[in-house]
Every structure is written in structure tokens, then in C-alpha cells.
Amino acid sequence: MNRIEINADACKGCGLCVEACPKNILALSPDKLNASGLSPAEVTDMSQCLACTACGLTCPDSVITVYRD
């Protein structure tokens, strides 16, 4: 299965990855805060991930790693 890992503590919650995802499976966490007090991005449905890398390429802080099958 394709997989996305997000370093939540390094994520600044800018939302660029959320906008870049063609499957709309990324969202800013509505109930979790990271060490900096920001809402990190999270995957809402990993089974729908295309591993297109749009999220990782868009992230200005390189906190997203995409793994393909």
C-alpha cells in the first residue's frame, strides 16, 4: 500500500499539501497540536493515496515523505 509519513512536530500547518492533494485525503488536524502549538497536516484516508508526491513536493519544509508500493 502507498503510504505518507508526516513529521507532525516539524509541520507548521501551512496547508499547502492539503491544497495540492488531488484525492483530498490530507487535512489540518482539527484536534491535535504539535510541539509548536500548530495544527499539523494528517492523512484522512491512506487507502486512497496515489503516491503522486504532490504533497511532498509542495511542502516548503520537507516534512512529508511518500512511499510507493
mmCIF file of the N, C-alpha and C atoms, coordinates in Angstrom:
data_MODEL
# 
_entry.id   MODEL 
# 
loop_
_atom_site.group_PDB 
_atom_site.id 
_atom_site.type_symbol 
_atom_site.label_atom_id 
_atom_site.label_alt_id 
_atom_site.label_comp_id 
_atom_site.label_asym_id 
_atom_site.label_entity_id 
_atom_site.label_seq_id 
_atom_site.pdbx_PDB_ins_code 
_atom_site.Cartn_x 
_atom_site.Cartn_y 
_atom_site.Cartn_z 
_atom_site.occupancy 
_atom_site.B_iso_or_equiv 
_atom_site.pdbx_formal_charge 
_atom_site.auth_seq_id 
_atom_site.auth_comp_id 
_atom_site.auth_asym_id 
_atom_site.auth_atom_id 
_atom_site.pdbx_PDB_model_num 
ATOM 1   N N  . MET A 1 1  ? 0.838  -1.182 0.000  1.00 0.00 ? 1  MET A N  1 
ATOM 2   C CA . MET A 1 1  ? 0.000  0.000  0.000  1.00 0.00 ? 1  MET A CA 1 
ATOM 3   C C  . MET A 1 1  ? 0.884  1.247  0.000  1.00 0.00 ? 1  MET A C  1 
ATOM 4   N N  . ASN A 1 2  ? 0.479  2.232  -0.760 1.00 0.00 ? 2  ASN A N  1 
ATOM 5   C CA . ASN A 1 2  ? 1.180  3.514  -0.736 1.00 0.00 ? 2  ASN A CA 1 
ATOM 6   C C  . ASN A 1 2  ? 1.027  4.123  0.651  1.00 0.00 ? 2  ASN A C  1 
ATOM 7   N N  . ARG A 1 3  ? 2.007  4.926  1.032  1.00 0.00 ? 3  ARG A N  1 
ATOM 8   C CA . ARG A 1 3  ? 1.998  5.461  2.394  1.00 0.00 ? 3  ARG A CA 1 
ATOM 9   C C  . ARG A 1 3  ? 2.622  6.841  2.419  1.00 0.00 ? 3  ARG A C  1 
ATOM 10  N N  . ILE A 1 4  ? 2.077  7.701  3.275  1.00 0.00 ? 4  ILE A N  1 
ATOM 11  C CA . ILE A 1 4  ? 2.619  9.036  3.503  1.00 0.00 ? 4  ILE A CA 1 
ATOM 12  C C  . ILE A 1 4  ? 2.982  9.151  4.969  1.00 0.00 ? 4  ILE A C  1 
ATOM 13  N N  . GLU A 1 5  ? 4.168  9.648  5.234  1.00 0.00 ? 5  GLU A N  1 
ATOM 14  C CA . GLU A 1 5  ? 4.568  9.952  6.612  1.00 0.00 ? 5  GLU A CA 1 
ATOM 15  C C  . GLU A 1 5  ? 4.750  11.453 6.729  1.00 0.00 ? 5  GLU A C  1 
ATOM 16  N N  . ILE A 1 6  ? 4.153  12.034 7.766  1.00 0.00 ? 6  ILE A N  1 
ATOM 17  C CA . ILE A 1 6  ? 4.265  13.463 8.017  1.00 0.00 ? 6  ILE A CA 1 
ATOM 18  C C  . ILE A 1 6  ? 4.925  13.652 9.376  1.00 0.00 ? 6  ILE A C  1 
ATOM 19  N N  . ASN A 1 7  ? 6.008  14.401 9.401  1.00 0.00 ? 7  ASN A N  1 
ATOM 20  C CA . ASN A 1 7  ? 6.664  14.724 10.663 1.00 0.00 ? 7  ASN A CA 1 
ATOM 21  C C  . ASN A 1 7  ? 5.831  15.828 11.322 1.00 0.00 ? 7  ASN A C  1 
ATOM 22  N N  . ALA A 1 8  ? 4.886  15.420 12.145 1.00 0.00 ? 8  ALA A N  1 
ATOM 23  C CA . ALA A 1 8  ? 3.905  16.344 12.721 1.00 0.00 ? 8  ALA A CA 1 
ATOM 24  C C  . ALA A 1 8  ? 4.553  17.444 13.556 1.00 0.00 ? 8  ALA A C  1 
ATOM 25  N N  . ASP A 1 9  ? 5.623  17.123 14.268 1.00 0.00 ? 9  ASP A N  1 
ATOM 26  C CA . ASP A 1 9  ? 6.254  18.142 15.109 1.00 0.00 ? 9  ASP A CA 1 
ATOM 27  C C  . ASP A 1 9  ? 6.959  19.221 14.292 1.00 0.00 ? 9  ASP A C  1 
ATOM 28  N N  . ALA A 1 10 ? 7.357  18.901 13.067 1.00 0.00 ? 10 ALA A N  1 
ATOM 29  C CA . ALA A 1 10 ? 8.022  19.888 12.215 1.00 0.00 ? 10 ALA A CA 1 
ATOM 30  C C  . ALA A 1 10 ? 7.046  20.615 11.290 1.00 0.00 ? 10 ALA A C  1 
ATOM 31  N N  . CYS A 1 11 ? 5.824  20.113 11.184 1.00 0.00 ? 11 CYS A N  1 
ATOM 32  C CA . CYS A 1 11 ? 4.823  20.712 10.297 1.00 0.00 ? 11 CYS A CA 1 
ATOM 33  C C  . CYS A 1 11 ? 4.347  22.042 10.878 1.00 0.00 ? 11 CYS A C  1 
ATOM 34  N N  . LYS A 1 12 ? 4.305  23.075 10.027 1.00 0.00 ? 12 LYS A N  1 
ATOM 35  C CA . LYS A 1 12 ? 3.857  24.385 10.501 1.00 0.00 ? 12 LYS A CA 1 
ATOM 36  C C  . LYS A 1 12 ? 2.396  24.656 10.164 1.00 0.00 ? 12 LYS A C  1 
ATOM 37  N N  . GLY A 1 13 ? 1.711  23.668 9.585  1.00 0.00 ? 13 GLY A N  1 
ATOM 38  C CA . GLY A 1 13 ? 0.288  23.794 9.321  1.00 0.00 ? 13 GLY A CA 1 
ATOM 39  C C  . GLY A 1 13 ? -0.077 24.815 8.269  1.00 0.00 ? 13 GLY A C  1 
ATOM 40  N N  . CYS A 1 14 ? 0.765  24.975 7.264  1.00 0.00 ? 14 CYS A N  1 
ATOM 41  C CA . CYS A 1 14 ? 0.500  25.984 6.227  1.00 0.00 ? 14 CYS A CA 1 
ATOM 42  C C  . CYS A 1 14 ? -0.644 25.576 5.307  1.00 0.00 ? 14 CYS A C  1 
ATOM 43  N N  . GLY A 1 15 ? -0.890 24.273 5.171  1.00 0.00 ? 15 GLY A N  1 
ATOM 44  C CA . GLY A 1 15 ? -1.993 23.790 4.357  1.00 0.00 ? 15 GLY A CA 1 
ATOM 45  C C  . GLY A 1 15 ? -1.692 23.650 2.878  1.00 0.00 ? 15 GLY A C  1 
ATOM 46  N N  . LEU A 1 16 ? -0.467 23.909 2.458  1.00 0.00 ? 16 LEU A N  1 
ATOM 47  C CA . LEU A 1 16 ? -0.127 23.785 1.043  1.00 0.00 ? 16 LEU A CA 1 
ATOM 48  C C  . LEU A 1 16 ? -0.287 22.352 0.542  1.00 0.00 ? 16 LEU A C  1 
ATOM 49  N N  . CYS A 1 17 ? 0.062  21.391 1.360  1.00 0.00 ? 17 CYS A N  1 
ATOM 50  C CA . CYS A 1 17 ? -0.092 19.988 0.966  1.00 0.00 ? 17 CYS A CA 1 
ATOM 51  C C  . CYS A 1 17 ? -1.562 19.615 0.832  1.00 0.00 ? 17 CYS A C  1 
ATOM 52  N N  . VAL A 1 18 ? -2.392 20.171 1.698  1.00 0.00 ? 18 VAL A N  1 
ATOM 53  C CA . VAL A 1 18 ? -3.835 19.910 1.655  1.00 0.00 ? 18 VAL A CA 1 
ATOM 54  C C  . VAL A 1 18 ? -4.395 20.368 0.312  1.00 0.00 ? 18 VAL A C  1 
ATOM 55  N N  . GLU A 1 19 ? -3.980 21.541 -0.117 1.00 0.00 ? 19 GLU A N  1 
ATOM 56  C CA . GLU A 1 19 ? -4.447 22.090 -1.390 1.00 0.00 ? 19 GLU A CA 1 
ATOM 57  C C  . GLU A 1 19 ? -3.889 21.317 -2.585 1.00 0.00 ? 19 GLU A C  1 
ATOM 58  N N  . ALA A 1 20 ? -2.688 20.756 -2.454 1.00 0.00 ? 20 ALA A N  1 
ATOM 59  C CA . ALA A 1 20 ? -2.023 20.078 -3.565 1.00 0.00 ? 20 ALA A CA 1 
ATOM 60  C C  . ALA A 1 20 ? -2.539 18.662 -3.802 1.00 0.00 ? 20 ALA A C  1 
ATOM 61  N N  . CYS A 1 21 ? -3.130 18.052 -2.814 1.00 0.00 ? 21 CYS A N  1 
ATOM 62  C CA . CYS A 1 21 ? -3.545 16.646 -2.920 1.00 0.00 ? 21 CYS A CA 1 
ATOM 63  C C  . CYS A 1 21 ? -4.722 16.479 -3.885 1.00 0.00 ? 21 CYS A C  1 
ATOM 64  N N  . PRO A 1 22 ? -4.523 15.716 -4.972 1.00 0.00 ? 22 PRO A N  1 
ATOM 65  C CA . PRO A 1 22 ? -5.598 15.539 -5.938 1.00 0.00 ? 22 PRO A CA 1 
ATOM 66  C C  . PRO A 1 22 ? -6.748 14.670 -5.426 1.00 0.00 ? 22 PRO A C  1 
ATOM 67  N N  . LYS A 1 23 ? -6.501 13.860 -4.423 1.00 0.00 ? 23 LYS A N  1 
ATOM 68  C CA . LYS A 1 23 ? -7.538 12.992 -3.860 1.00 0.00 ? 23 LYS A CA 1 
ATOM 69  C C  . LYS A 1 23 ? -8.202 13.586 -2.614 1.00 0.00 ? 23 LYS A C  1 
ATOM 70  N N  . ASN A 1 24 ? -7.736 14.749 -2.190 1.00 0.00 ? 24 ASN A N  1 
ATOM 71  C CA . ASN A 1 24 ? -8.290 15.419 -0.998 1.00 0.00 ? 24 ASN A CA 1 
ATOM 72  C C  . ASN A 1 24 ? -8.284 14.528 0.246  1.00 0.00 ? 24 ASN A C  1 
ATOM 73  N N  . ILE A 1 25 ? -7.149 13.859 0.458  1.00 0.00 ? 25 ILE A N  1 
ATOM 74  C CA . ILE A 1 25 ? -7.044 12.979 1.625  1.00 0.00 ? 25 ILE A CA 1 
ATOM 75  C C  . ILE A 1 25 ? -6.141 13.555 2.715  1.00 0.00 ? 25 ILE A C  1 
ATOM 76  N N  . LEU A 1 26 ? -5.757 14.809 2.581  1.00 0.00 ? 26 LEU A N  1 
ATOM 77  C CA . LEU A 1 26 ? -4.969 15.482 3.605  1.00 0.00 ? 26 LEU A CA 1 
ATOM 78  C C  . LEU A 1 26 ? -5.810 16.594 4.216  1.00 0.00 ? 26 LEU A C  1 
ATOM 79  N N  . ALA A 1 27 ? -5.620 16.806 5.504  1.00 0.00 ? 27 ALA A N  1 
ATOM 80  C CA . ALA A 1 27 ? -6.332 17.874 6.207  1.00 0.00 ? 27 ALA A CA 1 
ATOM 81  C C  . ALA A 1 27 ? -5.470 18.339 7.365  1.00 0.00 ? 27 ALA A C  1 
ATOM 82  N N  . LEU A 1 28 ? -5.708 19.555 7.797  1.00 0.00 ? 28 LEU A N  1 
ATOM 83  C CA . LEU A 1 28 ? -5.055 20.023 9.018  1.00 0.00 ? 28 LEU A CA 1 
ATOM 84  C C  . LEU A 1 28 ? -5.838 19.448 10.180 1.00 0.00 ? 28 LEU A C  1 
ATOM 85  N N  . SER A 1 29 ? -5.132 18.910 11.140 1.00 0.00 ? 29 SER A N  1 
ATOM 86  C CA . SER A 1 29 ? -5.769 18.237 12.259 1.00 0.00 ? 29 SER A CA 1 
ATOM 87  C C  . SER A 1 29 ? -6.689 19.181 13.028 1.00 0.00 ? 29 SER A C  1 
ATOM 88  N N  . PRO A 1 30 ? -7.941 18.796 13.203 1.00 0.00 ? 30 PRO A N  1 
ATOM 89  C CA . PRO A 1 30 ? -8.875 19.644 13.937 1.00 0.00 ? 30 PRO A CA 1 
ATOM 90  C C  . PRO A 1 30 ? -8.718 19.554 15.457 1.00 0.00 ? 30 PRO A C  1 
ATOM 91  N N  . ASP A 1 31 ? -8.011 18.509 15.929 1.00 0.00 ? 31 ASP A N  1 
ATOM 92  C CA . ASP A 1 31 ? -7.948 18.309 17.377 1.00 0.00 ? 31 ASP A CA 1 
ATOM 93  C C  . ASP A 1 31 ? -6.566 17.993 17.943 1.00 0.00 ? 31 ASP A C  1 
ATOM 94  N N  . LYS A 1 32 ? -5.539 18.044 17.098 1.00 0.00 ? 32 LYS A N  1 
ATOM 95  C CA . LYS A 1 32 ? -4.174 17.769 17.563 1.00 0.00 ? 32 LYS A CA 1 
ATOM 96  C C  . LYS A 1 32 ? -3.298 18.985 17.315 1.00 0.00 ? 32 LYS A C  1 
ATOM 97  N N  . LEU A 1 33 ? -2.406 19.218 18.252 1.00 0.00 ? 33 LEU A N  1 
ATOM 98  C CA . LEU A 1 33 ? -1.414 20.285 18.107 1.00 0.00 ? 33 LEU A CA 1 
ATOM 99  C C  . LEU A 1 33 ? -0.029 19.654 18.210 1.00 0.00 ? 33 LEU A C  1 
ATOM 100 N N  . ASN A 1 34 ? 0.919  20.215 17.477 1.00 0.00 ? 34 ASN A N  1 
ATOM 101 C CA . ASN A 1 34 ? 2.281  19.700 17.570 1.00 0.00 ? 34 ASN A CA 1 
ATOM 102 C C  . ASN A 1 34 ? 3.044  20.425 18.683 1.00 0.00 ? 34 ASN A C  1 
ATOM 103 N N  . ALA A 1 35 ? 4.328  20.179 18.778 1.00 0.00 ? 35 ALA A N  1 
ATOM 104 C CA . ALA A 1 35 ? 5.148  20.765 19.840 1.00 0.00 ? 35 ALA A CA 1 
ATOM 105 C C  . ALA A 1 35 ? 5.184  22.290 19.776 1.00 0.00 ? 35 ALA A C  1 
ATOM 106 N N  . SER A 1 36 ? 4.928  22.844 18.597 1.00 0.00 ? 36 SER A N  1 
ATOM 107 C CA . SER A 1 36 ? 4.924  24.300 18.441 1.00 0.00 ? 36 SER A CA 1 
ATOM 108 C C  . SER A 1 36 ? 3.542  24.913 18.647 1.00 0.00 ? 36 SER A C  1 
ATOM 109 N N  . GLY A 1 37 ? 2.565  24.073 18.955 1.00 0.00 ? 37 GLY A N  1 
ATOM 110 C CA . GLY A 1 37 ? 1.202  24.552 19.167 1.00 0.00 ? 37 GLY A CA 1 
ATOM 111 C C  . GLY A 1 37 ? 0.425  24.786 17.873 1.00 0.00 ? 37 GLY A C  1 
ATOM 112 N N  . LEU A 1 38 ? 0.876  24.157 16.781 1.00 0.00 ? 38 LEU A N  1 
ATOM 113 C CA . LEU A 1 38 ? 0.235  24.317 15.481 1.00 0.00 ? 38 LEU A CA 1 
ATOM 114 C C  . LEU A 1 38 ? -0.508 23.046 15.097 1.00 0.00 ? 38 LEU A C  1 
ATOM 115 N N  . SER A 1 39 ? -1.530 23.176 14.264 1.00 0.00 ? 39 SER A N  1 
ATOM 116 C CA . SER A 1 39 ? -2.276 22.019 13.769 1.00 0.00 ? 39 SER A CA 1 
ATOM 117 C C  . SER A 1 39 ? -1.535 21.418 12.582 1.00 0.00 ? 39 SER A C  1 
ATOM 118 N N  . PRO A 1 40 ? -0.977 20.223 12.738 1.00 0.00 ? 40 PRO A N  1 
ATOM 119 C CA . PRO A 1 40 ? -0.232 19.612 11.642 1.00 0.00 ? 40 PRO A CA 1 
ATOM 120 C C  . PRO A 1 40 ? -1.160 18.969 10.613 1.00 0.00 ? 40 PRO A C  1 
ATOM 121 N N  . ALA A 1 41 ? -0.634 18.734 9.438  1.00 0.00 ? 41 ALA A N  1 
ATOM 122 C CA . ALA A 1 41 ? -1.365 18.005 8.414  1.00 0.00 ? 41 ALA A CA 1 
ATOM 123 C C  . ALA A 1 41 ? -1.447 16.541 8.815  1.00 0.00 ? 41 ALA A C  1 
ATOM 124 N N  . GLU A 1 42 ? -2.523 15.884 8.385  1.00 0.00 ? 42 GLU A N  1 
ATOM 125 C CA . GLU A 1 42 ? -2.673 14.457 8.626  1.00 0.00 ? 42 GLU A CA 1 
ATOM 126 C C  . GLU A 1 42 ? -3.414 13.826 7.454  1.00 0.00 ? 42 GLU A C  1 
ATOM 127 N N  . VAL A 1 43 ? -3.231 12.533 7.300  1.00 0.00 ? 43 VAL A N  1 
ATOM 128 C CA . VAL A 1 43 ? -3.895 11.793 6.231  1.00 0.00 ? 43 VAL A CA 1 
ATOM 129 C C  . VAL A 1 43 ? -5.240 11.314 6.757  1.00 0.00 ? 43 VAL A C  1 
ATOM 130 N N  . THR A 1 44 ? -6.285 11.549 5.978  1.00 0.00 ? 44 THR A N  1 
ATOM 131 C CA . THR A 1 44 ? -7.625 11.142 6.403  1.00 0.00 ? 44 THR A CA 1 
ATOM 132 C C  . THR A 1 44 ? -8.028 9.781  5.857  1.00 0.00 ? 44 THR A C  1 
ATOM 133 N N  . ASP A 1 45 ? -7.439 9.355  4.732  1.00 0.00 ? 45 ASP A N  1 
ATOM 134 C CA . ASP A 1 45 ? -7.770 8.053  4.141  1.00 0.00 ? 45 ASP A CA 1 
ATOM 135 C C  . ASP A 1 45 ? -6.583 7.540  3.329  1.00 0.00 ? 45 ASP A C  1 
ATOM 136 N N  . MET A 1 46 ? -5.685 6.849  4.003  1.00 0.00 ? 46 MET A N  1 
ATOM 137 C CA . MET A 1 46 ? -4.453 6.375  3.370  1.00 0.00 ? 46 MET A CA 1 
ATOM 138 C C  . MET A 1 46 ? -4.735 5.443  2.192  1.00 0.00 ? 46 MET A C  1 
ATOM 139 N N  . SER A 1 47 ? -5.838 4.712  2.218  1.00 0.00 ? 47 SER A N  1 
ATOM 140 C CA . SER A 1 47 ? -6.147 3.762  1.150  1.00 0.00 ? 47 SER A CA 1 
ATOM 141 C C  . SER A 1 47 ? -6.390 4.456  -0.190 1.00 0.00 ? 47 SER A C  1 
ATOM 142 N N  . GLN A 1 48 ? -6.661 5.747  -0.176 1.00 0.00 ? 48 GLN A N  1 
ATOM 143 C CA . GLN A 1 48 ? -6.912 6.500  -1.405 1.00 0.00 ? 48 GLN A CA 1 
ATOM 144 C C  . GLN A 1 48 ? -5.657 7.178  -1.966 1.00 0.00 ? 48 GLN A C  1 
ATOM 145 N N  . CYS A 1 49 ? -4.542 7.046  -1.281 1.00 0.00 ? 49 CYS A N  1 
ATOM 146 C CA . CYS A 1 49 ? -3.309 7.716  -1.700 1.00 0.00 ? 49 CYS A CA 1 
ATOM 147 C C  . CYS A 1 49 ? -2.790 7.150  -3.015 1.00 0.00 ? 49 CYS A C  1 
ATOM 148 N N  . LEU A 1 50 ? -2.494 8.060  -3.950 1.00 0.00 ? 50 LEU A N  1 
ATOM 149 C CA . LEU A 1 50 ? -1.944 7.692  -5.251 1.00 0.00 ? 50 LEU A CA 1 
ATOM 150 C C  . LEU A 1 50 ? -0.417 7.660  -5.247 1.00 0.00 ? 50 LEU A C  1 
ATOM 151 N N  . ALA A 1 51 ? 0.186  8.145  -4.188 1.00 0.00 ? 51 ALA A N  1 
ATOM 152 C CA . ALA A 1 51 ? 1.648  8.292  -4.098 1.00 0.00 ? 51 ALA A CA 1 
ATOM 153 C C  . ALA A 1 51 ? 2.155  9.169  -5.228 1.00 0.00 ? 51 ALA A C  1 
ATOM 154 N N  . CYS A 1 52 ? 1.403  10.204 -5.548 1.00 0.00 ? 52 CYS A N  1 
ATOM 155 C CA . CYS A 1 52 ? 1.764  11.110 -6.645 1.00 0.00 ? 52 CYS A CA 1 
ATOM 156 C C  . CYS A 1 52 ? 2.881  12.075 -6.242 1.00 0.00 ? 52 CYS A C  1 
ATOM 157 N N  . THR A 1 53 ? 3.142  12.203 -4.981 1.00 0.00 ? 53 THR A N  1 
ATOM 158 C CA . THR A 1 53 ? 4.164  13.058 -4.368 1.00 0.00 ? 53 THR A CA 1 
ATOM 159 C C  . THR A 1 53 ? 3.851  14.547 -4.414 1.00 0.00 ? 53 THR A C  1 
ATOM 160 N N  . ALA A 1 54 ? 2.640  14.929 -4.824 1.00 0.00 ? 54 ALA A N  1 
ATOM 161 C CA . ALA A 1 54 ? 2.280  16.351 -4.873 1.00 0.00 ? 54 ALA A CA 1 
ATOM 162 C C  . ALA A 1 54 ? 2.428  17.001 -3.502 1.00 0.00 ? 54 ALA A C  1 
ATOM 163 N N  . CYS A 1 55 ? 2.024  16.294 -2.462 1.00 0.00 ? 55 CYS A N  1 
ATOM 164 C CA . CYS A 1 55 ? 2.118  16.856 -1.111 1.00 0.00 ? 55 CYS A CA 1 
ATOM 165 C C  . CYS A 1 55 ? 3.569  17.085 -0.703 1.00 0.00 ? 55 CYS A C  1 
ATOM 166 N N  . GLY A 1 56 ? 4.415  16.085 -0.933 1.00 0.00 ? 56 GLY A N  1 
ATOM 167 C CA . GLY A 1 56 ? 5.817  16.191 -0.563 1.00 0.00 ? 56 GLY A CA 1 
ATOM 168 C C  . GLY A 1 56 ? 6.566  17.255 -1.341 1.00 0.00 ? 56 GLY A C  1 
ATOM 169 N N  . LEU A 1 57 ? 6.244  17.383 -2.623 1.00 0.00 ? 57 LEU A N  1 
ATOM 170 C CA . LEU A 1 57 ? 6.903  18.391 -3.454 1.00 0.00 ? 57 LEU A CA 1 
ATOM 171 C C  . LEU A 1 57 ? 6.456  19.802 -3.090 1.00 0.00 ? 57 LEU A C  1 
ATOM 172 N N  . THR A 1 58 ? 5.239  19.932 -2.604 1.00 0.00 ? 58 THR A N  1 
ATOM 173 C CA . THR A 1 58 ? 4.689  21.237 -2.264 1.00 0.00 ? 58 THR A CA 1 
ATOM 174 C C  . THR A 1 58 ? 5.128  21.710 -0.883 1.00 0.00 ? 58 THR A C  1 
ATOM 175 N N  . CYS A 1 59 ? 5.423  20.796 0.007  1.00 0.00 ? 59 CYS A N  1 
ATOM 176 C CA . CYS A 1 59 ? 5.767  21.154 1.389  1.00 0.00 ? 59 CYS A CA 1 
ATOM 177 C C  . CYS A 1 59 ? 7.057  21.986 1.441  1.00 0.00 ? 59 CYS A C  1 
ATOM 178 N N  . PRO A 1 60 ? 6.970  23.222 1.929  1.00 0.00 ? 60 PRO A N  1 
ATOM 179 C CA . PRO A 1 60 ? 8.154  24.081 1.965  1.00 0.00 ? 60 PRO A CA 1 
ATOM 180 C C  . PRO A 1 60 ? 9.194  23.651 2.993  1.00 0.00 ? 60 PRO A C  1 
ATOM 181 N N  . ASP A 1 61 ? 8.792  22.818 3.948  1.00 0.00 ? 61 ASP A N  1 
ATOM 182 C CA . ASP A 1 61 ? 9.715  22.378 4.995  1.00 0.00 ? 61 ASP A CA 1 
ATOM 183 C C  . ASP A 1 61 ? 10.135 20.932 4.867  1.00 0.00 ? 61 ASP A C  1 
ATOM 184 N N  . SER A 1 62 ? 9.722  20.276 3.799  1.00 0.00 ? 62 SER A N  1 
ATOM 185 C CA . SER A 1 62 ? 10.098 18.875 3.524  1.00 0.00 ? 62 SER A CA 1 
ATOM 186 C C  . SER A 1 62 ? 9.812  17.949 4.702  1.00 0.00 ? 62 SER A C  1 
ATOM 187 N N  . VAL A 1 63 ? 8.616  18.065 5.262  1.00 0.00 ? 63 VAL A N  1 
ATOM 188 C CA . VAL A 1 63 ? 8.256  17.200 6.395  1.00 0.00 ? 63 VAL A CA 1 
ATOM 189 C C  . VAL A 1 63 ? 7.419  16.003 5.958  1.00 0.00 ? 63 VAL A C  1 
ATOM 190 N N  . ILE A 1 64 ? 7.187  15.856 4.649  1.00 0.00 ? 64 ILE A N  1 
ATOM 191 C CA . ILE A 1 64 ? 6.362  14.771 4.138  1.00 0.00 ? 64 ILE A CA 1 
ATOM 192 C C  . ILE A 1 64 ? 7.232  13.826 3.313  1.00 0.00 ? 64 ILE A C  1 
ATOM 193 N N  . THR A 1 65 ? 7.107  12.529 3.608  1.00 0.00 ? 65 THR A N  1 
ATOM 194 C CA . THR A 1 65 ? 7.784  11.501 2.851  1.00 0.00 ? 65 THR A CA 1 
ATOM 195 C C  . THR A 1 65 ? 6.713  10.581 2.257  1.00 0.00 ? 65 THR A C  1 
ATOM 196 N N  . VAL A 1 66 ? 6.825  10.310 0.964  1.00 0.00 ? 66 VAL A N  1 
ATOM 197 C CA . VAL A 1 66 ? 5.859  9.458  0.278  1.00 0.00 ? 66 VAL A CA 1 
ATOM 198 C C  . VAL A 1 66 ? 6.531  8.137  -0.084 1.00 0.00 ? 66 VAL A C  1 
ATOM 199 N N  . TYR A 1 67 ? 5.859  7.041  0.247  1.00 0.00 ? 67 TYR A N  1 
ATOM 200 C CA . TYR A 1 67 ? 6.358  5.701  -0.076 1.00 0.00 ? 67 TYR A CA 1 
ATOM 201 C C  . TYR A 1 67 ? 5.386  5.056  -1.056 1.00 0.00 ? 67 TYR A C  1 
ATOM 202 N N  . ARG A 1 68 ? 5.942  4.489  -2.130 1.00 0.00 ? 68 ARG A N  1 
ATOM 203 C CA . ARG A 1 68 ? 5.130  3.784  -3.128 1.00 0.00 ? 68 ARG A CA 1 
ATOM 204 C C  . ARG A 1 68 ? 5.313  2.285  -2.967 1.00 0.00 ? 68 ARG A C  1 
ATOM 205 N N  . ASP A 1 69 ? 4.276  1.552  -3.343 1.00 0.00 ? 69 ASP A N  1 
ATOM 206 C CA . ASP A 1 69 ? 4.371  0.089  -3.366 1.00 0.00 ? 69 ASP A CA 1 
ATOM 207 C C  . ASP A 1 69 ? 5.415  -0.357 -4.340 1.00 0.00 ? 69 ASP A C  1 
# 
